[in-house]
Every structure is written in C-alpha cells, then in structure tokens.
Amino acid sequence: MSQISQDTIEKTPLQARLDKLTSSMGKVGLAVAFIVLVVMLVRYFTGNTENENGNKMFNGSKTKCNGIINAVIGIVSAALTIVEVAIPKGIPLAVTLSLAYSMRRMMVDNAMVRKLSTCETMGSAKTICTYKTGTLTMNQMKVTKFWLGKESVEEEAYSSISPYVLNLIQEGSNGKAILSWAVHGWKMDMEKVVKSWRILHVEAFNSKKKQSGVMVKRKADNSIHVHRKGAAEMILAMCTSYYNASGLVKDMDENEKRKFEHIIKGMAASSLSIAFAHKQVPAEEQLNADQKVLLKEDGLTLLGLVGLKDLCRSGVRKAVEDCQYAGVNVKMITGDNVFTAKAIATECGILRPGQDMLGAVIEAVEFRNYMLEERSEKVEKISVMARSSPFDKLLMVQCLEHKGHVVAVTGDGPNDAPALKEADIGLSMGIQGTEVAKESSDIVILDDNFASVATVLLWRRCVYNNIQKFIQFQLTVNVAALVINFVGAVSEGQVPLTEVQLLWVTLIIDTLGPLSLATEKPTTELLEKPPVGRTTPLITNIMWRNLLPQALHQIKVLLILQFRGKAIFGVSDKEKDAMIFNTFVLCQVYNVFNARKLETKNVFEGIHTKKLFMGIIEVIIVLQVVMVEVLKKFADTERLNWGQRGVCIRIAVISWPIGWLVKFIPVPEKPIFSYLNFILH
C-alpha cells in the first residue's frame, strides 16, 4: 500500500506527443500571425491597403482617428484568427470521442476501462507481462499424479496405503483440488476428519517460501502435529525422512533426496508438483512454547507428492499468437518451478518448439541477482520467469520501462498492485482480482481471460489509428489556411479567408470531424503493424505523404482564385471570396474520405455501412449551404449560382484522385525529421 499510494502524475506517450504537436503548431501560428500583423500594419500605414472601391484606406492626416482604430483592430483580429486556426484544438475532442466510443464497445468484449486518459497507451504496448494462474489457465487445478515415497500410486491402489498415512495426508489436504481428489477418489469422510482434530495455528501461504503451514491437535490422543504443504522442492529441502506405502518411516540421505528431486522434475515437466510433509511435536516441546516456534521448517517427514494440472484456457494460444504477430512480446511470470512454467508456456504458445531456451526461461532469483547492466541487457530475451515473487514482476516492469518499452501487466492479487501501478497499462482480473488490484489498474478484464487482453490491444491500436487519421485531416486544413492567409496578407494586405470564415471552418473541423473519424472499428490489418514506441513521431512519413499533396492542392487552387479568379470566371470580389470560402470547405469534405484510410488506396471500402460517417458529411454540406446562401452577411459572402457552385465542387473533388495517386509513392521507415537532425549535426 505504501508503494501504490505514491502516485505520480505522468503523461501517457500519446499525451506527450499531442502536447508536443500542439506546442509546435502554436509556435508556428504565432510566428505567422506576427509576420502577418507586421506586414498588414506596414501596408496600411504606407497607404498600400485599398478598400472595396479601390481607394486607399489610410491617407495620412486626412484619415479619421476612428477609421485608423477600426482598421488596426481589424488587422489585429485577422492575426489572432491565424493563431486560433493554427492550434489544433479539435485533437483533445477527437481523443476523447475515440476513447469513449471504444470504451463502450470494449465492455461487450469483457474489458472495462477505468482510466480513460491512459487507455490509448495499450496500442503502443511492446511487452505484456502476464501472470499464469487464472489468466492463461482456467485456475481449476486437477490432480493428475500421486507419489507415496518413491512409488507412483494409481487410483485403484489407494486401498493398499496404510490408513495411518492416509489420515496424515488428509489432515494436510487443505487445497480445493486436493480435497476434491480425496473426497471423490478416496471416498474421504470430510465431516469425520474435521471433527477429529482442532486447528491451533495457521501459517498462511508465503509467496517467497512457496508454502503454508498448519498446527493441529488430534482429539483422540491430544497429540500435536505440524503439517506443511507447498512447492515440492521447497518442502523436500525440509525433510529428513519419508513414509512408504506401508506406513514405515525411511531415512532420507542425500542419495535418496536426489531420487526424489528426479521424481519432482519428471512431474513438473507436465504439471505443478505439490509436496506434503508432517512432524509430530514431542510432548516435552509442547510445554511453554510459542505455537509459531513449534512450526519448525526442518526435521519433517515427507508424506507424498501430488501432481496438479491447470489447463490452459481455450483461445489463449491464438490470443498469444495474435499478440506476437502484432509485434508484442508476451512474458509469463509465475511462482511455479521452472519445469512446470516451461510446460505451460509451451502449451500457451509463449515458448515455441525449437526455440532457443538459453536465456528465454529463467528463475527469479537469478534475474534478481543480476547487476543492473546485465539485467537490462537480458530482460528482452526472457519469455518465462519462474519461482517469482510479485516484486520480481515489479522489477521486470521497471527494467523494461527503463529500456523504453511501453509495458502492460496483468495481475489479480494485492501483491500485484505495485507492478500494476508501475506499468504503463495495468490490467486486473474482474473475477479473481482483489479490490486492491482493481484500484491499481487501468483496465479490468471481466472474464479473467488473456484472449480479452488481445482484444484490448486491438481496440487500443484502433484508437491510436483513428487519432492519427484526424490529425492528418486537421493538419491539412491548418497548413492550407496558414499559407493562404499568409500569402494573401503579404501580397495584398488582406486575408482571403476572413475571421468568421476561419472560425466557421474550425468549428466544423473540431466538432464534426472527430465524430466522423473517431468511430471507425478495428480491423485485423492493425495487427500487421509493429507497436508504436515511446519516441516514435505521432505524425508518420505516411501521414506527411498524404497531407502535404492535399494541402498543396488547396493552396494552389485557392491562390489562383484569389489572384486570378475574377478574370477567369468573370465574377465580382464578393463572389470570388464566396467561391474561395466554399471551395475551401468542400475540399475538407472530400478530404475526410481520404483520411479514413492512411494506407489503403480504396478509401470507399465499407462506406455503405458507415451510417454515422455519411450522416455527418450530409450535415456539414447542409450547414455550409446555409452559411453561404442564407447567412451571407454574417459570413461576408455573396450567393453563388449553379455554375459557380459546380466549379467549387469540381475543384474540391480533385482531392480524391490526388489521395489515390499519392499512396503509390513509397516512403522510408525512418522519420523525415531525423534526416534533418542528421544534417544539422
């Protein structure tokens, strides 16, 4: 609790990228706005700015003070509008909409999102550290083998076992699977056994020692017995003797102990091996002795070895393969011994047949004892860590994050809370998980199934992909608007797109744009891409390839309309301005189709099923018609005839073939700006 209460407010990788993007765009906008402000002020006060009638707006001392003030206010307003347009304010809304939409859909896929702000990080996860029991497996143990002494006992041979030994084993059989095995296999009378002894002290299971203990008093003779149950190799180390099937006690020397170790290894290759040990407390030690002291961990007599099997969940192997196909490394961390861990990992697909096991499977004590540099060097190759404590999981998470990995962790117990809190994405289990684990996590897996973790990964990548689509769409608008107004202000002292028009475009883009692109559903194509690293640019080379030609197209046609529109189409200044405004908005309408697919050439794929998307496009078109035709005074435009509207549509529709052609252009994997850094250095 002391570790998880030290909450640090840390930005997710996406939040850090978005902040950097917004800051950069803000700086560019301020720079452009300052230049526009200076140029327009200079042009105005030097008498180079003309009004609608072609007269100079400033004529020295003849110009009235009110006229100067109004003109300066208009110039400052135009500059501030450029700053307003430059900053991509719609991105936070796009992120929130995409996360909220995916969160709602993920509930159907058995994943409940607790922290909206961090969930998009899952799409960037490079490593998933998962616990075995209940997540990869069903957490339904079943007894598969039983060894009494050095002999394997078959089910039909239980009657040949000494009743005295059976009673001792029954006293220590306090596990669900073992009790079920004893009741159904041995026909054990549970009520009779419970009434025959009284519990004096219980030592709970210790994750470090991998064992638990109990002290009981037998009512028949008031004798006190100590029983221990736990990991076979741990219990074996405490034993100095063992029972055979006849109930005789045999000494256990080093040679005998090696034989038992060989048996344990053989069992562990296919199942979890549990050992029972027993010791009767001598009468002289019972007097004036603390009960905890009597629970000694030496001089025990081995009662038997039990092999337990926890079957893998259906669908886990495919889910692991999907994660690996998506470039996500799955690491299994378990308290089982190395042989059992290796068997389960192979069954789940974490370890593949023929894989080099050197360094892939490791015991936690070895990992713990590495020097920092050695641990950092070897952590990526590790696929399975056996005999681990919860803090070994925390150590692995910290090591991976130190290397720049975005790490997801699954857990269900209180001891998993530090690792869940430390990880970029904590996934707790909804059924077996404790409240502490859930409170420390970002996502709750409602069915405790690793297959749901793979579903979360797919949804998170979809969120990131949708956000990139909107960023590409919005940056196209921002770049085009900045360049058009900058050129217009420098050359003519007037901006082609007025403050009201730019604010209208911003309003449409920042509200309806995210809604149309944030609701795309995930596809299996998202698994073909590697996970996005912490330092990977938010705007990829593919996005630059898509947005720059669109921005250049819009800049070119709008500047032609600005400088040659009157002569080409024989229209007035007001009609020319209306055509510029209408064309600019229609370009965004057509370009939003291109933004649906970052790499696929056919941007209309599945469009007939996107009712929300098409509905939003219709709303934008209707609102634009109202703005140009009805609210023309507010928008400072003139009503257009059908021929002029057709020109606007034909110019805007060119966005589609441009979007199709540019996707034939190959792009390098290395980010564009890294070449610039290389040149500068």
ABEGO torsion letter per residue (X at the ends): XAAAABBBBBBBAAAAAAAAAAAAAAAAAAAAAAAAAAAAAAAAAAGABBBAAGBBABBEAABBAAAAAAAAAAAAAAAAAAAAAABBAAAAAAAAAAAAAAAAAAAAAGBBBABAAAAAAAAABABBBBBABGAABAGBBBBABBBBEABBBBAAAAAABBAAAAAAAAAABABAAAAAAAAAAAGBBAAAAAAABBBABBBBBBAAAGBBBBBBBBAAAGBBBBBBBEBAAAAAAABABBBBAAGBBBBBBAAAAAAAAAAAAAAAAABBBBBBBBBBBBAAAABGBBAAAABBABGBBBAEBBBBBBBBBBGAAAAAAAAAAAGBBBBBBBABBAAAAAAAAAAAGABBBGBBABGABBBAAAAAABBAAAAAAAAAABABBBGBBAAAAAAAAAAAAAAGBBBBBBBABAAAAAAAAABABBBBBAAABBAAAAAABABBBAAGBAAAAAAAAAAAAAAAAAAAAAAAAAAAAAAAAAAAAAAAAAAAGBBABBAAAAAAAAAAAAAAAAAAAAABBBBAAAAABBBBBAABBABBAAAAAAAAAAAAAAAAAAAAAAAAAAAAAGBBAAAAAAAAAAAAAAAAAAAAAAAABAABABAABGAAABAAAAAAAAAAAAAAAAAAAAAAAAAGBBBBBAAAAAAAAAAAAAAAAAAAAAAABBBBABBAAAAAAAAAX
